[in-house]
Amino acid sequence: MDESSSGEGRSILVVEDSAWVEMVRQAESDYPEECCGVLLGEMGGEAAVVKRAVACLNSSEESRSSRFLIEPQELLEVRQRARTAGLELIGFYHSHPDRGAYFSESDIENCWPRFANIVLSVEHGRVREAKAFRVDEEQSVAEEEHLIRGATPE
């Protein structure tokens, strides 16, 4: 599995190993439903660094195998804990059970614009691929970001 890709002009999102492990653990344990969570970390010069992935409950009342929802109260609590720890809200993550790592029309319509979003493709209970996206202010298009797992680029 290659989490990184090349591409000039894209934002860089670095995910520290501990955050990566948490996202994969949750995606595989929640399968065949979508998992969801919050990415916390630090904004740098050229890169945002994800230091923590905070698992959230998928509260969607629709089919949780194809939709997710993080309750506003849970998000508020996560953001308060992040501030206390000196971390920023970098973005969100969710999984696609038995589907690719892409940002769907529903994802575009329901996301927070300008925040990072990681999508993990989970096939038969195992994470196979991950990609990062950022949606424009008008919520009309998702641009793929350069996703790096591990050390911060120099």
N, C-alpha and C positions, 0 to 999 in steps of 0.2 A: 504494500500500500504506500503510495507516495502522496504525502499531504501537501507538498509544495509544488508550485508550478512557476514557470517564468512568465514575465509579462511586464513590459515597461509602462510607466505611467499609472500603475495600480498602487493603491495603499498597501502597506505591509502590516500584517497581523501576526504577531509572534505568540505562540501558546506554550507556556512553560509545561514541562512534563507532568507535574502534579495535577494541573488543570486538565491536561489531555487525558490522563488516566481516569479522572472523575467523569468526564464526558463519555468516554468509551464504556466505562462500567455502567453508567446509567442507561445509555442507549441500548446496550445488550440486555440489561436486566428488565427494562421496560418493554422490550420487543414482545409481541408484535404491535404494541402501541407506540405512538410517537412520544419521545421524552422531550423535556424542555428545561431550560435553565438560563441563568444569567452569567455573563462574563464580566469579571472585575479585574482591574489592574491599573496600569499607568499609561498615560499618553506621552509618547516621546517625540523626538524631532521627526523622524521618518517613519516610525513604527509605533503601534499600540502594542503593549505587552500584557497578555492575559496571565495573571498570577493565580486566579481562582476561578473555578467553574462551580457555581452554586446550583445544585439540583432543585427544581421546583416541581410542584404537583401539576400534572396535566389535568386542568379542570374543564376541558371542552365538553359541552353537552352533545356535540356531534360525534361522529365516529372518531375515536381517539387513534385509530390506525391511520388516519389521514388529516387530522387537525389537532392543534394544541392551543391551550389558553393558559396564561399565567394570571392568576387573580391579582387585581390591583393591590389588595392588602398585603399579599405575600411579596410582591415587588417592592412595595414601600418598606417593608421590614428588611428586605435584603439590602436596599439602598441605604437605610439607616445604619446597618451593621458595616457596610462598606465604608461609609464616612468615618465611623469610629475607628476603623482599621487603616484609614488613610488611603483608601483605594477609590477609584472612579468606576462608574458604570461604563464599560467598553461596548457592551452589546449583549447579544442573546445567542442561544444555540438550540437546535432541535434536531430530531432524527426523522428519516424517511424510511420506514420499514418496507423492505423489498422494493425500493425505488432508488433512483440515483440521487446524487448530491447536487441538486439544482434548487433554484429559488423560484417557487411556483407563483402563479398569478395571485393566489390566495395569500401566499407569504408576502408578496409585494404590497398588496392592499392592506394587510393587517399589521405590518411591522412599524417600528419607530424609525422614521427616515434618518439617514446619516449615521446610524449606529451599525457596528459590525454584526454580522449574522453568520454563524457557522452551521452548516447542514451536514449531518453524518448519515451516509447511506448504510443501512443495516440489512444485510442479506442473510436469511436463514439464521438470524440471531447473532451474527458477527459483523462488526463494523468493517466495511470494505473500502470506504473512500470518505474523504471530508473536503469540503470547499467552503470558502468564506465569500460573503457578498456584502455590499453596502448599497442601499437604495437611495435614490435622489430625493430631494425635498418634495417634489410633486408626486412621489410614489408611483412613478411611471416605468422606471427601469432599474434593474439590479445589476450593478457592475461587480464582476468577480475581483476579489482582492488576492494579493499574494499571501498565502498561508504558510507559515513556517512553524514547525514543532521543534522546540528546544531553545538553544541559546539565542540571546538578542544579537542581531546583526551589528557589526561595528561600523 
